[in-house]
Amino acid sequence: MANWHCVGRVDAFEVDFSEEVTLDGQVIAVHPTEEGFFATSGICTHEDERIFEGLLDRCQIECPKHMARFDVRTGAALSPPAITPLLTYQVELRDDYVWVNVPVGDRDDTGQSPTWNS
């Protein structure tokens, strides 16, 4: 089942600078790129590092800890030490706002509103 969350205005995001949000207890990275907006799990699959703090170059994000790279469009792990892909989430732009879908199966059912992490 779809569970859409508004994560901010389109113009609040800067291209090639990821942001992190918590939606229904899930840490999610939002990646604004020249190709559009993408969303992935916010934690590196190699070693629990916050992925949004890494370098976003075109559609690749680099983990700040061990420099593993991921494709933000597909979640694919592109370089070691990561071999497990990131989860990806649907993104839609509606009336100048960015929306992310966190399916009910990925929720902790707290019902909490999205919050920005810092």
Summary of the structure (lengths in Angstrom):
residues: 118
radius of gyration: 13.2
end to end distance: 29.2
largest distance: 39.4
contacts: 371
relative contact order: 0.27
helix: 8%
strand: 42%
